[in-house]
Amino acid sequence: MTDRPQDQTIARMVCYAGRVQGVGFRATAAALARGYPVTGWVKNLADGRVQLLAEGPEKAVRAFLEEVRSRFRGNISDEHVEARLPSGRPTYFQVVR
């Protein structure tokens, strides 16, 4: 039996629904990301949702996503999280259009 290391690199794609556009969600998520060793992006979707990709050590990605969730708990009505294979392509966290 093997234990998964806590610093294993993971990737999570998250779609947030609710009142998540026009409230500083993307800029705040990018600012929060600077406090964690995560890379990725956040963008608005045409249907009013916000999509976010975060890659990094498992513990950091989970903590970052929890902070985003906590910061916008009054705005998020639904959250869909998908595990993805880390690509290693993002070199920092950014707002994309």
Order of alpha helices (4+ residues) and beta strands (2+ residues): beta-alpha-beta-beta-alpha-beta-beta
